[in-house]
Amino acid sequence: MAILPVDRVRIIAKRKDRKKILEFLQHESVIDVKDTSYEQDQVFKNEDTATEVTTFNKNSEICEDALRILNYYAPEKSSLFSSLEGRKTIDASVFNEETAKHDELMKVAYKIQSLNKQIEENKAGIPRIENNRTALEPWMGLDIPIDFKGTKKTRAFIGILPGKETVESVQTRISELCPQITGVDVEIVNAMASQTCLYVLCLKKDAGEVEAALRTMNFARPVKSEIVPAEMMDALSIEEKTLMEEIKEDEEKIKALAPKREALKLMSDYYKMRSDKYEVIHELGQSERVFILEGFIVQKDEKDLEEKLNENFELSLEFIKPAEDEEVPVKLKNNAFAAPLESVVESFSLPGKGDIDPSFISALFYYILFGFMFSDAGYGLILTIACGTLLLRFKNMEPGTKKFFGLFLGCGIGTTIMGVLFGSFFADTIPVVARTFFGKEINLWHWMDPNTDPMGVLRLAFAVGIIHIFVGLGAKAYMNIKAHDVWSAICDTVFWWFLIGGLVALLLSSATACSMFGMSKAALPVAAGEIAKYVAIIGAVGIVLTGGRDSKNWGVRIGRGLYSLYGVSSYLGDILSYSRLLALGLATGMIAQVFNMMGAMAGGGIVGAIFFIIIFVIGHTLNFGINVLGAYVHTNRLTYVEFFGKFYEGEGKAFKPFTMNTKYLKVKNGETIKAKKESAK
């Protein structure tokens, strides 16, 4: 339940051992390698590995593309929950054996890409053939090639005129444009509303004038063809059939390579690992015979790493305590209760210098706040059973996914508890079923009913909010005390506790104020209110006097203090924000009750039962989906703004070890990379 302590680590070793040492460290996954620049150093330099990194990334992308193509033509059989099964674990010896065939497997990837390219080109040819066929259909009545030019003494014009024309209209128009020419023969091949396909024949000596006349009439030549249209249509059909056969043949060839899928996954991971390794090589300081690796390591991993390195390699290993002001990467470690909240913390920001890990104290409230807003025992049980079953069923689940379901498991338990306290089990399903189908009245036990006592639930929501905010202030005080700044803890936390707590107690001692929240009398005696008044005054005076304590000028100090005191309005707004606990809780319950009411409209009997079940399933499914999302969003909002805003800065950098960053496979480190010491020989 803390931020794990991190030290700096420095490894100095022979350059000839670099490959084995880096592969060993990549398997161990315990060092966050620091990018160190040696530009000004006369001995050690950074090696430019950009070309290698680009090459390996490209190879990985080629394998990914081949897998995408394979999955399209030969989809991998998978279950509904296959994404929860996690990466497959293989032994290091199997991994090394398969990656030794990288050239052969890359040829497979290239072949898949080539076949797919051929398929795409052939598929692109199909629309072209269809377009040619469509363009050719009007010419099917022509028994000569479209590009026929005429005989020795004649000239032929085969083409298209816009609009619908007849032999007479064409001949008349040509006669008007060329009155001296009489020997022109016109044949209509096909006439449509939009165009007319025709064949015009004239003497060769008149060809120029006839062509000019036709051009004036917007004559256009079709696609050239040296064969008769009917034969051309047959040729297109044969070409289309050939392309379809080639497409099918290439698809079958791709499907035949489906057994190589796992090997391609392995190769994609392999090249990604090599890319990562060469990025690390760039960050090393290297001379002709020696290299230096610097980074960070979690203290608990130091002893084990030191033993393994000294056993397998000749090197110098040094662990260094970071300076007080040095920013080090952050790694969180929590128990099963708080670990799911790490994802919530990471989504906001990791702890920065001087921050605490807020995961545990966030978890104390997160599950309650979520349960308060979702507030139905039936929904809570569904969430709990579903998430619990998935966590038990899929042991190899990825860490991020495991945290996600762990978070909602806790939220489900919190929802179940709050649902029991509010007497809600799928809203009022049990009373409605008992009354509608059995004629009995059954009322579930409840500690508080949001429907009949909303003001009581609102009071509870504000109480939870005040405690939440006070714990946030307490966390700030703890951080100040940990930093040996007790005075800041008093000024920034205790005085605000006095002021806010005193004002709340003062309100609770007033019958008028309590009546506004549905209370028949004051919650606290008048004497307690008097004490609370003075406590609040002490807090206010303390804030005014210390709010600007950084300034030596008392005028400025008091001015800043008064401005700090104005922050009480911000606290009031924060407390009012917790009214959403009531609002969302009521929304969940009321919508569910409406669906129950609709389901009961058909009355009892078999028909009524069937109708009720249909409405129940559909209605509660919709209500569950909408309100689980709303509860999640607003719980995060209360955590990030109202809670973290009181003490948490964040801006920490994640601890990212040099590791086997794979997408498909986990390589079991069962085979230690051995390197016998040179000194032994």
ZAPATI-610520 format. One line per 3 residues: number of its first residue (from 1); their letters; for each residue x, y, z of C-alpha. Coordinates in steps of 0.001 Angstrom, whole numbers. Layout:
BEGIN
NUM = A = X/Y/Z ~ ...;
//
This chain:
BEGIN
1 = MAI = 0/0/0 ~ 2725/2399/-946 ~ 5106/3749/-3503;
4 = LPV = 7938/1257/-3779 ~ 11359/2789/-3005 ~ 13519/3114/-6110;
7 = DRV = 17314/3404/-6422 ~ 19532/4343/-9303 ~ 21512/1509/-10855;
10 = RII = 24676/1599/-12935 ~ 26111/-1360/-14857 ~ 29560/-1242/-16460;
13 = AKR = 30491/-4263/-18568 ~ 32439/-5441/-21597 ~ 30967/-4422/-24902;
16 = KDR = 31276/-7953/-26266 ~ 28788/-9085/-23571 ~ 26307/-6335/-24398;
19 = KKI = 23904/-8514/-26383 ~ 23627/-11229/-23719 ~ 23378/-8764/-20845;
22 = LEF = 20651/-6733/-22518 ~ 18657/-9846/-23411 ~ 19035/-11030/-19830;
25 = LQH = 17823/-7679/-18468 ~ 14945/-7695/-20928 ~ 13857/-11076/-19559;
28 = ESV = 14212/-9921/-15944 ~ 12153/-6719/-16478 ~ 13450/-4888/-13410;
31 = IDV = 15414/-1878/-14750 ~ 13921/1334/-16104 ~ 16763/2384/-18395;
34 = KDT = 17639/6059/-18196 ~ 18305/7947/-21423 ~ 21760/9389/-20802;
37 = SYE = 23455/11746/-23238 ~ 27225/11376/-23762 ~ 27593/14089/-26416;
40 = QDQ = 30178/15992/-24389 ~ 32082/12894/-23251 ~ 35462/12215/-24850;
43 = VFK = 35409/8456/-24200 ~ 31804/7271/-24140 ~ 29356/7968/-26948;
46 = NED = 25741/7171/-27785 ~ 25350/4788/-30710 ~ 22913/5804/-33439;
49 = TAT = 20467/2900/-33768 ~ 17666/4711/-35620 ~ 18118/2571/-38750;
52 = EVT = 17890/-699/-36818 ~ 14876/485/-34813 ~ 13081/1521/-38009;
55 = TFN = 13883/-1801/-39702 ~ 12650/-3908/-36789 ~ 9484/-1834/-36407;
58 = KNS = 8825/-2220/-40131 ~ 9265/-6004/-39911 ~ 6886/-6105/-36956;
61 = EIC = 4339/-4100/-38955 ~ 4725/-6488/-41913 ~ 3934/-9418/-39618;
64 = EDA = 967/-7501/-38193 ~ -310/-6816/-41704 ~ 83/-10491/-42627;
67 = LRI = -1876/-11438/-39496 ~ -4601/-8949/-40397 ~ -4874/-10507/-43863;
70 = LNY = -4920/-14022/-42410 ~ -7639/-13062/-39931 ~ -9724/-11666/-42786;
73 = YAP = -9559/-14722/-45039 ~ -9152/-17372/-42337 ~ -10630/-15944/-39106;
76 = EKS = -9184/-17369/-35936 ~ -11663/-19382/-33924 ~ -12208/-17658/-30613;
79 = SLF = -14747/-17627/-27821 ~ -16731/-14640/-26588 ~ -14265/-14204/-23727;
82 = SSL = -11071/-14937/-25653 ~ -9839/-11379/-25065 ~ -9791/-12143/-21335;
85 = EGR = -7568/-15199/-21670 ~ -4408/-13115/-21791 ~ -1283/-13793/-23755;
88 = KTI = -171/-17348/-24346 ~ 2892/-18382/-22334 ~ 5730/-20172/-24114;
91 = DAS = 9095/-21365/-22891 ~ 12193/-19322/-23701 ~ 13745/-22306/-25514;
94 = VFN = 10713/-22571/-27825 ~ 10833/-18832/-28438 ~ 14527/-18951/-29328;
97 = EET = 13996/-21972/-31593 ~ 11181/-20273/-33520 ~ 12871/-16894/-33853;
100 = AKH = 15906/-18616/-35360 ~ 13656/-19156/-38402 ~ 12972/-15431/-38781;
103 = DEL = 14065/-15258/-42432 ~ 11815/-18154/-43383 ~ 8847/-16709/-41490;
106 = MKV = 9332/-13262/-42994 ~ 9073/-14907/-46434 ~ 5685/-16247/-45325;
109 = AYK = 4600/-12745/-44301 ~ 5785/-11319/-47629 ~ 3963/-14084/-49506;
112 = IQS = 712/-13334/-47682 ~ 1081/-9651/-48510 ~ 1866/-10464/-52153;
115 = LNK = -1150/-12756/-52492 ~ -3379/-10145/-50909 ~ -2039/-7479/-53273;
118 = QIE = -2802/-9738/-56231 ~ -6311/-10325/-54890 ~ -6882/-6589/-54505;
121 = ENK = -5639/-5919/-58036 ~ -7888/-8646/-59448 ~ -10857/-7348/-57467;
124 = AGI = -10173/-3876/-58849 ~ -10367/-5408/-62350 ~ -13950/-6649/-61814;
127 = PRI = -15571/-3157/-61767 ~ -13510/-2246/-64843 ~ -14928/-5251/-66684;
130 = ENN = -18460/-4371/-65543 ~ -18019/-809/-66783 ~ -16732/-2056/-70146;
133 = RTA = -19642/-4486/-70380 ~ -22126/-1714/-69623 ~ -20512/522/-72229;
136 = LEP = -20543/-2323/-74773 ~ -24178/-3386/-74367 ~ -25624/-670/-76676;
139 = WMG = -23273/-1865/-79463 ~ -24335/-5499/-79440 ~ -26263/-4944/-82686;
142 = LDI = -23070/-3890/-84488 ~ -21561/-6745/-86505 ~ -18216/-5042/-87209;
145 = PID = -15463/-3885/-84838 ~ -16116/-512/-83154 ~ -12807/902/-84422;
148 = FKG = -13602/-42/-88061 ~ -12299/2841/-90234 ~ -13853/1935/-93563;
151 = TKK = -12778/365/-96868 ~ -10384/1439/-99601 ~ -12835/4015/-100944;
154 = TRA = -15038/4689/-97924 ~ -14668/6125/-94444 ~ -16652/4867/-91448;
157 = FIG = -17557/6841/-88329 ~ -18781/4739/-85399 ~ -19750/6672/-82294;
160 = ILP = -22335/8347/-80081 ~ -24583/11393/-80420 ~ -26346/12918/-77408;
163 = GKE = -30123/12454/-77164 ~ -32373/10169/-79126 ~ -31881/10415/-82903;
166 = TVE = -33277/8698/-86003 ~ -31702/7939/-89383 ~ -33724/10747/-90936;
169 = SVQ = -32784/13340/-88292 ~ -29082/12550/-88605 ~ -29101/12600/-92396;
172 = TRI = -31062/15874/-92383 ~ -28582/17485/-90012 ~ -25571/16320/-92094;
175 = SEL = -27256/17559/-95267 ~ -27751/20966/-93660 ~ -24100/21149/-92648;
178 = CPQ = -22724/19587/-95885 ~ -25278/20380/-98649 ~ -22895/19417/-101449;
181 = ITG = -22472/15850/-100118 ~ -25163/13334/-100946 ~ -23538/9930/-100498;
184 = VDV = -23825/9467/-96714 ~ -25231/6285/-95217 ~ -26484/6298/-91579;
187 = EIV = -27355/3237/-89484 ~ -28730/3465/-85938 ~ -27250/689/-83809;
190 = NAM = -29054/1647/-80582 ~ -31184/4646/-79644 ~ -31950/5663/-76058;
193 = ASQ = -33295/8816/-74444 ~ -29829/9895/-73359 ~ -27738/8844/-76366;
196 = TCL = -27766/7308/-79821 ~ -25180/4792/-81030 ~ -24785/5019/-84784;
199 = YVL = -22709/4012/-87778 ~ -22026/6587/-90511 ~ -20411/5699/-93859;
202 = CLK = -19285/8111/-96555 ~ -16854/8330/-99459 ~ -13281/8841/-98383;
205 = KDA = -13103/12136/-100296 ~ -15986/13492/-98194 ~ -14608/12222/-94875;
208 = GEV = -13243/15566/-93676 ~ -16507/17475/-94137 ~ -18627/14669/-92695;
211 = EAA = -16350/14412/-89661 ~ -16587/18185/-89128 ~ -20373/17981/-89341;
214 = LRT = -20499/15142/-86846 ~ -18202/17046/-84494 ~ -20612/19975/-84672;
217 = MNF = -23351/17545/-83594 ~ -21218/16561/-80527 ~ -20232/13224/-81957;
220 = ARP = -18052/11129/-79608 ~ -16132/7958/-80298 ~ -16603/4997/-77921;
223 = VKS = -13881/2778/-76484 ~ -11867/1264/-79307 ~ -12158/-2415/-80007;
226 = EIV = -10603/-4424/-82797 ~ -13186/-7187/-82543 ~ -16931/-7364/-82955;
229 = PAE = -18842/-6222/-79794 ~ -20420/-9649/-79301 ~ -16969/-11249/-79341;
232 = MMD = -15698/-8500/-77037 ~ -18522/-9259/-74595 ~ -17543/-12926/-74595;
235 = ALS = -13901/-11959/-74005 ~ -14921/-9787/-71030 ~ -16903/-12662/-69538;
238 = IEE = -13904/-14965/-69922 ~ -11617/-12335/-68350 ~ -14025/-11873/-65426;
241 = KTL = -14233/-15619/-64871 ~ -10425/-15867/-64969 ~ -10052/-13073/-62409;
244 = MEE = -12637/-14680/-60103 ~ -10823/-18006/-60340 ~ -7481/-16338/-59587;
247 = IKE = -9015/-14517/-56614 ~ -10429/-17757/-55249 ~ -7133/-19557/-55840;
250 = DEE = -5130/-16835/-54050 ~ -7610/-16811/-51167 ~ -7152/-20563/-50778;
253 = KIK = -3378/-20079/-50791 ~ -3713/-17553/-47961 ~ -6008/-19888/-46015;
256 = ALA = -3435/-22653/-46464 ~ -947/-20459/-44553 ~ -3248/-20176/-41516;
259 = PKR = -1124/-22716/-39557 ~ 1654/-20101/-39633 ~ -499/-17664/-37639;
262 = EAL = 1094/-18391/-34262 ~ 4583/-18189/-35750 ~ 3768/-14789/-37264;
265 = KLM = 2493/-13576/-33898 ~ 5755/-14690/-32377 ~ 7726/-12872/-35073;
268 = SDY = 5765/-9673/-34558 ~ 6642/-9789/-30860 ~ 10224/-10750/-31641;
271 = YKM = 10851/-7726/-33856 ~ 9135/-5433/-31361 ~ 11466/-6753/-28662;
274 = RSD = 14485/-6194/-30896 ~ 13310/-2671/-31624 ~ 13025/-1990/-27884;
277 = KYE = 16486/-3440/-27336 ~ 18068/-1190/-29945 ~ 16317/1830/-28469;
280 = VIH = 18018/941/-25185 ~ 21360/489/-26976 ~ 21055/4104/-28128;
283 = ELG = 20681/5170/-24486 ~ 23886/3418/-23395 ~ 27257/5061/-23068;
286 = QSE = 29743/3043/-25145 ~ 33455/3116/-25714 ~ 35456/764/-27913;
289 = RVF = 35392/-2060/-25338 ~ 33049/-1021/-22517 ~ 29451/80/-22163;
292 = ILE = 27579/1807/-19339 ~ 23906/1290/-18564 ~ 22184/3633/-16126;
295 = GFI = 18638/3485/-14872 ~ 16351/2869/-11923 ~ 15451/-278/-10017;
298 = VQK = 12984/-1067/-7241 ~ 14930/-1797/-4053 ~ 13301/-5184/-3460;
301 = DEK = 14678/-6424/-6819 ~ 18274/-5376/-6182 ~ 19524/-8453/-4332;
304 = DLE = 18086/-10945/-6806 ~ 19423/-9031/-9812 ~ 22870/-8686/-8252;
307 = EKL = 23107/-12432/-7610 ~ 22044/-13364/-11145 ~ 24295/-10837/-12874;
310 = NEN = 27365/-11761/-10838 ~ 26678/-15441/-11472 ~ 26506/-15055/-15251;
313 = FEL = 28621/-12063/-16239 ~ 31779/-10124/-15519 ~ 30657/-6584/-14751;
316 = SLE = 30507/-3772/-12241 ~ 27106/-3264/-10606 ~ 26330/-252/-8431;
319 = FIK = 23144/796/-6631 ~ 22935/4504/-5793 ~ 20485/6310/-3534;
322 = PAE = 18786/9084/-5537 ~ 19183/12673/-4386 ~ 16404/14205/-2279;
325 = DEE = 15249/16463/-5108 ~ 15707/13891/-7901 ~ 12607/12840/-9801;
328 = VPV = 12476/9050/-9905 ~ 9956/6831/-11708 ~ 7013/5607/-9656;
331 = KLK = 5881/2034/-9101 ~ 2864/1285/-6913 ~ 2308/-1824/-4810;
334 = NNA = -1017/-2490/-3107 ~ -3013/-5371/-1679 ~ -6001/-6939/-3429;
337 = FAA = -8356/-4395/-1843 ~ -6564/-1290/-3128 ~ -4732/-2568/-6238;
340 = PLE = -7748/-2031/-8557 ~ -7691/1676/-7638 ~ -4198/1966/-9134;
343 = SVV = -5830/2240/-12559 ~ -7981/5125/-11305 ~ -4906/6850/-9864;
346 = ESF = -2901/6288/-13060 ~ -5739/7735/-15149 ~ -5426/10946/-13106;
349 = SLP = -1652/11024/-12609 ~ 935/8990/-10752 ~ 2242/10349/-7436;
352 = GKG = 4860/13057/-7830 ~ 7690/14059/-5526 ~ 6365/14282/-1970;
355 = DID = 3003/12677/-2787 ~ 1665/9546/-1145 ~ 74/6635/-2957;
358 = PSF = -3639/7490/-2688 ~ -4845/4055/-3831 ~ -5761/2647/-408;
361 = ISA = -7545/5679/1040 ~ -9291/6149/-2319 ~ -10496/2540/-2217;
364 = LFY = -11992/3091/1262 ~ -14463/5541/-266 ~ -14603/4576/-3949;
367 = YIL = -16609/1386/-3451 ~ -18995/3146/-1040 ~ -19547/6134/-3332;
370 = FGF = -20171/3869/-6324 ~ -22532/1684/-4284 ~ -24381/4746/-2999;
373 = MFS = -25095/5876/-6574 ~ -25885/2436/-8031 ~ -27676/1441/-4816;
376 = DAG = -29426/-1796/-5772 ~ -28603/-5154/-4205 ~ -29731/-7062/-7305;
379 = YGL = -27523/-5024/-9596 ~ -24693/-5308/-7089 ~ -24955/-9101/-7003;
382 = ILT = -24896/-9272/-10813 ~ -21792/-7076/-10902 ~ -20106/-9032/-8098;
385 = IAC = -20862/-12491/-9471 ~ -19965/-11554/-13058 ~ -16633/-9928/-12183;
388 = GTL = -15756/-12536/-9553 ~ -16466/-15388/-11975 ~ -14348/-13824/-14717;
391 = LLR = -11448/-13235/-12322 ~ -11577/-16849/-11123 ~ -12063/-18292/-14605;
394 = FKN = -9305/-16393/-16411 ~ -6190/-16631/-14268 ~ -3914/-15455/-17090;
397 = MEP = -5795/-12182/-17539 ~ -3661/-9143/-18394 ~ -2825/-6935/-15367;
400 = GTK = -4786/-3930/-16635 ~ -7865/-6030/-17369 ~ -7545/-7755/-14001;
403 = KFF = -7516/-4386/-12231 ~ -10573/-3310/-14231 ~ -12648/-6303/-13173;
406 = GLF = -11230/-6110/-9644 ~ -12423/-2510/-9456 ~ -15955/-3446/-10478;
409 = LGC = -15908/-6454/-8159 ~ -15357/-4049/-5258 ~ -17982/-1713/-6690;
412 = GIG = -20407/-4635/-6924 ~ -19871/-5513/-3269 ~ -20337/-1858/-2287;
415 = TTI = -23510/-1685/-4382 ~ -24901/-4844/-2780 ~ -24316/-3476/731;
418 = MGV = -25894/-106/-57 ~ -28785/-1834/-1829 ~ -29506/-3915/1276;
421 = LFG = -29373/-795/3473 ~ -31793/1005/1141 ~ -34070/-2057/757;
424 = SFF = -33676/-2244/-3020 ~ -33465/-5577/-4844 ~ -34134/-4828/-8494;
427 = ADT = -35986/-1871/-6955 ~ -39334/-3130/-5576 ~ -39440/-6327/-7640;
430 = IPV = -40137/-8646/-4683 ~ -43109/-6610/-3333 ~ -44506/-6146/-6875;
433 = VAR = -44258/-9868/-7720 ~ -45757/-10863/-4367 ~ -48665/-8423/-4757;
436 = TFF = -49348/-9047/-8478 ~ -48988/-12816/-8711 ~ -49595/-14071/-5153;
439 = GKE = -51834/-11408/-3640 ~ -49515/-10875/-688 ~ -47787/-7831/720;
442 = INL = -44055/-8243/1368 ~ -41835/-5373/2409 ~ -38066/-5764/2432;
445 = WHW = -36104/-4595/5462 ~ -34300/-1339/4962 ~ -32282/1019/7091;
448 = MDP = -33239/4027/4987 ~ -35616/4397/2019 ~ -34617/7003/-594;
451 = NTD = -38212/7118/-1891 ~ -39927/7901/1414 ~ -37058/9687/3155;
454 = PMG = -34982/11466/490 ~ -33871/14160/2937 ~ -32490/11501/5250;
457 = VLR = -30491/10017/2373 ~ -29327/13520/1423 ~ -28076/14033/4993;
460 = LAF = -26204/10746/4725 ~ -24718/11822/1372 ~ -23469/15100/2865;
463 = AVG = -22043/13231/5875 ~ -20126/10872/3586 ~ -18919/13867/1586;
466 = IIH = -17679/15744/4652 ~ -15812/12669/5893 ~ -14353/12163/2404;
469 = IFV = -13103/15751/2268 ~ -11757/15622/5839 ~ -9800/12452/5057;
472 = GLG = -8345/14228/2021 ~ -7243/17087/4272 ~ -5850/14525/6705;
475 = AKA = -3787/13010/3896 ~ -2366/16461/3226 ~ -1473/16835/6913;
478 = YMN = 216/13431/6853 ~ 2304/14478/3851 ~ 3321/17701/5609;
481 = IKA = 4281/15864/8792 ~ 6196/13292/6752 ~ 8103/16201/5204;
484 = HDV = 8840/17492/8755 ~ 6529/20486/8273 ~ 4132/20209/11223;
487 = WSA = 3306/23927/11103 ~ 1909/23597/7547 ~ -154/20610/8687;
490 = ICD = -1738/22786/11383 ~ -2264/25803/9108 ~ -3502/23998/5994;
493 = TVF = -5454/21176/7612 ~ -6266/21587/11307 ~ -7604/25131/10969;
496 = WWF = -9821/24033/8075 ~ -11027/21074/10128 ~ -11931/23501/12895;
499 = LIG = -13717/25900/10546 ~ -15678/23381/8446 ~ -16342/21022/11351;
502 = GLV = -17364/23902/13615 ~ -19766/25336/11034 ~ -21350/21926/10405;
505 = ALL = -21787/21317/14147 ~ -23208/24827/14549 ~ -25809/24114/11864;
508 = LSS = -26701/20794/13470 ~ -27377/22569/16768 ~ -29899/24883/15078;
511 = ATA = -33481/23616/14871 ~ -34181/25975/11961 ~ -31219/24701/9937;
514 = CSM = -32069/21082/10716 ~ -35685/21592/9642 ~ -34405/22495/6165;
517 = FGM = -33028/18952/5942 ~ -36243/17284/7103 ~ -35305/16959/10772;
520 = SKA = -37938/17640/13421 ~ -35425/18991/15931 ~ -31793/19960/16280;
523 = ALP = -29325/17086/16018 ~ -26980/18586/18623 ~ -27699/20440/21860;
526 = VAA = -27341/24221/22010 ~ -24266/23883/24249 ~ -22517/21871/21561;
529 = GEI = -23368/24610/19088 ~ -21753/27209/21326 ~ -18562/25163/21507;
532 = AKY = -18679/24614/17738 ~ -19016/28366/17173 ~ -15773/29074/19025;
535 = VAI = -14030/26174/17285 ~ -15075/27661/13924 ~ -13854/31105/15015;
538 = IGA = -10482/29645/16004 ~ -10253/27995/12598 ~ -11218/31196/10760;
541 = VGI = -8757/33334/12732 ~ -6029/30756/12205 ~ -6650/30745/8428;
544 = VLT = -6611/34551/8256 ~ -3379/34791/10256 ~ -1534/31970/8480;
547 = GGR = -3017/31895/4972 ~ -349/34307/3755 ~ 2451/33201/6067;
550 = DSK = 4982/33156/3233 ~ 5002/36975/3250 ~ 6885/38978/5893;
553 = NWG = 4563/41967/5421 ~ 1662/41602/7866 ~ -655/43632/5653;
556 = VRI = -37/41308/2734 ~ -216/38314/5066 ~ -3657/39307/6419;
559 = GRG = -4898/40102/2905 ~ -3871/36690/1637 ~ -5352/35130/4757;
562 = LYS = -8723/36760/4098 ~ -8570/35523/519 ~ -7787/32015/1818;
565 = LYG = -10798/32264/4140 ~ -12947/32910/1080 ~ -12085/29315/154;
568 = VSS = -14826/28231/2567 ~ -17262/28821/-321 ~ -15289/26287/-2354;
571 = YLG = -15662/23751/447 ~ -19397/24449/518 ~ -19549/23725/-3217;
574 = DIL = -17556/20523/-2719 ~ -19944/19312/-17 ~ -22977/20122/-2167;
577 = SYS = -21393/18046/-4960 ~ -22127/14953/-2906 ~ -25854/15522/-3443;
580 = RLL = -25269/13569/-6661 ~ -25122/10466/-4454 ~ -28827/10922/-3755;
583 = ALG = -29651/12026/-7311 ~ -28078/9037/-9049 ~ -29312/6619/-6399;
586 = LAT = -32864/7880/-6881 ~ -32494/7689/-10665 ~ -31447/4038/-10486;
589 = GMI = -34301/3101/-8143 ~ -37076/5152/-9730 ~ -36370/4017/-13291;
592 = AQV = -36309/400/-12096 ~ -39635/906/-10283 ~ -41212/2313/-13447;
595 = FNM = -40209/-811/-15385 ~ -41607/-3013/-12602 ~ -44863/-1040/-12721;
598 = MGA = -45052/-1455/-16505 ~ -44399/-5181/-16189 ~ -47212/-5591/-13659;
601 = MAG = -49804/-3868/-15883 ~ -50818/-7154/-17517 ~ -51818/-8536/-14116;
604 = GGI = -51323/-12072/-12858 ~ -51551/-15369/-14661 ~ -49282/-16941/-17264;
607 = VGA = -49695/-14123/-19800 ~ -48978/-11541/-17122 ~ -45917/-13471/-15947;
610 = IFF = -44509/-13708/-19476 ~ -45151/-10007/-20059 ~ -43555/-9128/-16711;
613 = III = -40438/-11203/-17443 ~ -39966/-9569/-20867 ~ -40328/-6033/-19486;
616 = FVI = -38203/-6933/-16453 ~ -35281/-8253/-18518 ~ -35316/-5453/-21102;
619 = GHT = -35969/-2641/-18625 ~ -33487/-3654/-15971 ~ -30806/-4374/-18580;
622 = LNF = -31155/-826/-19922 ~ -31266/638/-16419 ~ -28215/-1362/-15371;
625 = GIN = -26184/-271/-18396 ~ -27050/3414/-18140 ~ -26605/3778/-14390;
628 = VLG = -23467/1665/-13977 ~ -21808/4070/-16409 ~ -23206/7093/-14569;
631 = AYV = -22049/5774/-11203 ~ -18559/5093/-12566 ~ -18195/8556/-14126;
634 = HTN = -19457/10451/-11077 ~ -17444/8367/-8615 ~ -14323/9258/-10568;
637 = RLT = -15398/12891/-10582 ~ -15787/12990/-6789 ~ -12442/11216/-6399;
640 = YVE = -10498/13427/-8793 ~ -11986/16826/-7940 ~ -13344/16800/-4391;
643 = FFG = -10889/14280/-2904 ~ -7604/14531/-4819 ~ -8021/18299/-4964;
646 = KFY = -7361/18495/-1225 ~ -3944/16871/-1153 ~ -2800/15187/-4350;
649 = EGE = -549/16836/-6944 ~ 455/13903/-9148 ~ 2669/14483/-12211;
652 = GKA = 4807/11437/-11416 ~ 6562/9426/-14120 ~ 5673/5742/-14412;
655 = FKP = 8308/3085/-13784 ~ 8679/1442/-17200 ~ 11147/-1425/-17041;
658 = FTM = 13104/-2629/-20035 ~ 11016/-5714/-20677 ~ 9715/-8143/-23262;
661 = NTK = 7013/-5793/-24472 ~ 4962/-8348/-26372 ~ 1443/-8269/-27780;
664 = YLK = 679/-11948/-28258 ~ 3028/-14068/-26143 ~ 4582/-14203/-22720;
667 = VKN = 8042/-15717/-22795 ~ 8561/-17840/-19724 ~ 11955/-17039/-18258;
670 = GET = 12669/-20611/-17340 ~ 15955/-20709/-19150 ~ 18496/-18246/-17778;
673 = IKA = 20805/-16784/-20370 ~ 24150/-18098/-19375 ~ 27453/-16438/-20076;
676 = KKE = 30437/-18158/-18573 ~ 32918/-15765/-17109 ~ 35859/-15161/-19356;
679 = SAK = 38144/-15189/-16350 ~ 37298/-18820/-15727 ~ 39039/-19735/-18950;
//
